Amino acid sequence: MSASSLSSDEAGFDRVLGFTIPDRNARGRIVRLGPVLEDVLASHAYPVAIRQLLSEALTLTALLGSLLKDDGSQLTMQAQSEDGIVELLVCDYRSGELRGYVRHDAERLAALEAMPSLSALFGKGYLAVTFDIGESGQRYQGIVPLEGDSLGEACEAYFAQSEQVPTLIRIGVRFGRGGTVAGGMLVQHLADGEEGRERLHVRMDHPEWEHVAVMAGSVRDDELVDADLSLEDVIWRLFHEEGEIRVEPSARAGEGLPL
């Protein structure tokens, strides 16, 4: 399984930006991958449909992995099917390094349309998300059916079922002469842990979350993959009417938080 490390560059690639919207009890991550993505994809002669799938998976892995705080922690995402064209997709994130691999049936894939659906690729499958926490050595894993139109939707179901955290995920991928670019955004409603109050994360229809979900859901694919548009600018476009947007303290203005 090929690997590549992420670090910020001047073009705005291979970086993640964390943010919170305090008045709405929400947090998020936005990421854009470029050279690192190409490094992983170049290790195998994947057809376009598989390149698309793996690009989405690596973007998701970067988003989820960047939620980990402890050194040495690892996020592994695995999608598997017994009867699908894609037999195995696995990606992991550890200390800023991304790895990914897809095993598929090339002959069956060639018989399909150019960009088959998720169900056409996997048939009946499942998605497993595993968090290995470095300092404590604890492992948390959730498994959900591989359903929906995209891996992002399947991950949303994971957070709803396994973590009970309302989550919105958007991913865009662009192929071009300059290489493959992928961008993604993850936004979540934070739990309210005060005693005597209902925990917000058990209310998927909380008005604060509904508002954030509408705003975040309006992001366009071209905004996520446009290197001329900084990650900070994307967040500002979506949430500039909010009272306050906090960028992660470790993310310097104009540079972002390296994965």
C-alpha positions in Angstrom: 0.0 0.0 0.0 1.6 3.2 -1.1 2.2 6.1 1.2 2.9 9.9 1.0 3.4 12.5 3.7 1.5 15.8 3.7 3.0 19.3 4.2 1.7 22.7 3.3 2.8 24.3 0.1 2.4 27.7 -1.5 -0.3 26.5 -3.9 -2.6 25.6 -1.1 -2.4 21.8 -1.6 -1.9 19.0 0.9 -3.1 21.0 3.9 -6.0 20.9 6.3 -7.7 23.7 8.2 -9.6 23.2 11.4 -12.3 25.6 12.5 -15.2 26.0 15.0 -18.3 28.1 15.0 -18.9 28.7 18.8 -22.4 30.2 18.5 -23.6 27.2 16.6 -21.8 24.5 18.7 -20.1 23.3 15.5 -16.6 22.3 14.4 -15.2 21.4 11.1 -12.2 20.4 8.9 -11.5 21.4 5.3 -8.7 19.8 3.3 -7.3 20.0 -0.2 -5.0 17.3 -1.7 -2.7 17.6 -4.7 0.8 16.2 -5.0 0.3 13.8 -2.1 -2.8 12.4 -3.9 -0.8 12.0 -7.1 2.0 10.2 -5.3 -0.5 7.6 -4.0 -2.4 7.2 -7.3 0.8 6.8 -9.3 1.8 3.6 -7.6 -0.8 1.6 -9.6 -2.3 2.0 -13.1 -5.8 2.5 -11.7 -8.6 3.1 -14.2 -10.5 6.4 -13.9 -13.4 5.1 -11.8 -10.9 3.6 -9.3 -8.8 6.8 -9.2 -12.0 8.7 -8.4 -13.0 6.3 -5.6 -9.5 6.3 -4.1 -9.2 10.1 -4.3 -12.5 10.4 -2.4 -11.3 7.8 0.2 -8.0 9.5 0.8 -9.7 12.9 1.2 -12.1 11.3 3.8 -9.1 9.7 5.6 -7.3 13.0 5.8 -10.4 14.7 7.2 -11.0 12.0 9.8 -7.4 11.5 10.7 -6.8 15.2 11.3 -9.4 14.9 14.2 -6.8 12.8 16.1 -4.7 14.8 18.6 -2.4 12.2 20.2 1.0 11.6 18.6 1.2 8.1 17.1 -2.6 7.8 16.7 -3.9 6.2 13.5 -7.1 6.3 11.6 -7.9 3.4 9.2 -10.9 3.3 6.8 -11.7 0.1 5.1 -14.5 -0.7 2.6 -15.0 -4.3 1.7 -17.3 -6.5 -0.3 -17.7 -10.2 -0.9 -19.3 -10.0 -4.4 -18.4 -6.5 -5.6 -16.1 -5.3 -8.4 -14.1 -3.6 -5.7 -13.1 -6.3 -3.3 -11.1 -4.1 -0.9 -10.4 -0.4 -0.4 -8.2 0.6 2.5 -6.7 3.9 3.6 -5.0 5.1 6.7 -3.6 8.2 8.3 -0.8 8.3 10.8 1.3 11.3 11.9 0.6 13.2 8.7 1.2 10.3 6.3 -1.6 9.0 4.0 -1.7 5.6 2.5 -4.2 4.0 0.2 -4.9 0.9 -1.9 -7.7 -0.6 -3.9 -8.1 -4.2 -5.1 -10.7 -4.7 -7.9 -11.8 -6.9 -10.7 -10.6 -5.1 -13.9 -12.6 -7.2 -16.3 -15.9 -6.7 -14.5 -15.1 -3.0 -14.1 -14.5 -2.6 -17.9 -18.0 -3.9 -18.6 -19.6 -1.0 -16.7 -20.2 2.6 -17.6 -17.3 5.1 -17.2 -18.2 6.3 -13.7 -20.3 3.5 -12.0 -22.2 4.1 -8.8 -21.0 3.1 -5.4 -23.4 0.2 -5.3 -22.3 -1.0 -8.7 -18.7 -1.0 -7.5 -19.3 -2.7 -4.2 -22.6 -4.5 -4.3 -23.3 -5.5 -0.7 -20.5 -4.2 1.4 -19.5 -2.5 4.6 -17.5 0.4 5.8 -15.3 0.1 8.9 -13.7 3.1 10.6 -11.0 2.4 13.2 -9.4 5.0 15.6 -6.2 3.7 17.3 -5.3 6.2 20.0 -1.6 6.6 20.5 -1.1 7.5 24.2 -3.8 5.2 25.7 -3.5 2.4 23.2 -7.3 2.3 23.0 -9.1 1.3 19.8 -12.5 2.4 18.7 -14.2 0.9 15.7 -17.5 1.3 14.0 -18.9 -0.7 11.1 -21.9 0.3 9.0 -23.4 -1.0 5.7 -21.8 0.6 2.6 -24.9 2.5 1.5 -25.7 5.8 -0.1 -24.4 7.5 -3.3 -20.8 8.1 -2.1 -18.3 7.2 0.5 -19.0 10.6 2.2 -22.6 9.5 2.8 -21.5 6.2 4.2 -19.2 8.1 6.6 -22.0 10.3 7.6 -24.0 7.2 8.5 -21.0 5.9 10.5 -21.0 9.1 12.7 -24.8 9.0 13.1 -24.9 5.4 14.1 -21.6 4.7 15.9 -20.9 8.1 17.4 -24.3 9.7 17.4 -22.8 12.9 16.1 -24.6 14.9 13.3 -22.1 15.2 10.5 -22.0 16.6 7.0 -19.3 15.7 4.5 -18.7 17.1 1.0 -16.0 15.9 -1.4 -14.9 17.1 -4.8 -12.4 15.6 -7.2 -11.0 17.1 -10.4 -8.8 15.4 -13.1 -6.7 17.6 -15.3 -3.4 18.0 -17.1 -1.9 19.4 -14.0 -2.8 16.3 -12.0 -5.5 15.1 -9.7 -6.9 17.5 -7.1 -9.4 16.6 -4.3 -11.0 18.7 -1.7 -13.3 17.9 1.2 -15.1 19.4 4.1 -16.4 17.8 7.3 -18.7 19.7 9.7 -20.1 18.3 13.0 -22.4 19.4 15.8 -20.6 19.4 19.1 -22.1 17.6 22.1 -23.3 19.6 25.0 -21.9 17.9 28.1 -23.3 20.1 30.9 -25.2 18.2 33.6 -28.9 18.5 33.5 -29.1 19.4 29.9 -29.9 17.4 26.9 -26.8 16.4 24.9 -27.0 18.1 21.6 -25.6 15.2 19.7 -28.6 13.0 20.2 -30.8 15.6 18.4 -30.2 15.3 14.7 -32.8 18.0 14.0 -31.4 20.7 16.4 -32.0 24.1 14.8 -28.4 25.2 15.3 -27.2 22.1 13.4 -29.8 22.5 10.7 -28.6 26.0 10.1 -24.9 25.0 9.9 -25.8 22.0 7.7 -27.6 24.2 5.1 -24.7 26.7 5.0 -22.0 24.0 4.8 -24.0 22.0 2.3 -24.0 24.9 -0.2 -20.2 24.5 -0.8 -19.5 23.6 -4.5 -17.1 21.0 -5.8 -15.2 23.7 -7.7 -14.6 25.7 -4.5 -13.1 22.6 -2.8 -10.6 21.9 -5.6 -9.7 25.5 -6.6 -6.1 26.1 -5.5 -6.5 29.8 -6.2 -9.2 29.9 -3.5 -7.6 29.5 0.0 -9.2 27.2 2.5 -9.8 30.2 4.7 -11.7 31.9 1.9 -14.0 28.9 1.4 -14.9 28.9 5.1 -15.4 32.7 5.0 -17.8 32.4 2.0 -19.9 29.8 3.8 -20.0 31.3 7.3 -19.2 35.0 7.1 -22.6 35.9 8.6 -21.8 34.1 11.8 -20.8 36.0 14.9 -17.4 34.3 15.2 -15.4 31.7 13.3 -12.3 30.3 15.1 -9.5 28.8 13.2 -7.3 26.2 14.9 -4.7 28.0 17.0 -1.9 25.9 15.4 -3.0 27.0 11.9 -1.2 30.2 10.9 -3.1 32.6 8.7 -2.6 31.9 5.0 -0.8 28.6 5.7 -3.3 26.3 7.4 -2.6 23.3 9.5 -0.3 20.8 7.9 -1.6 17.2 8.2 
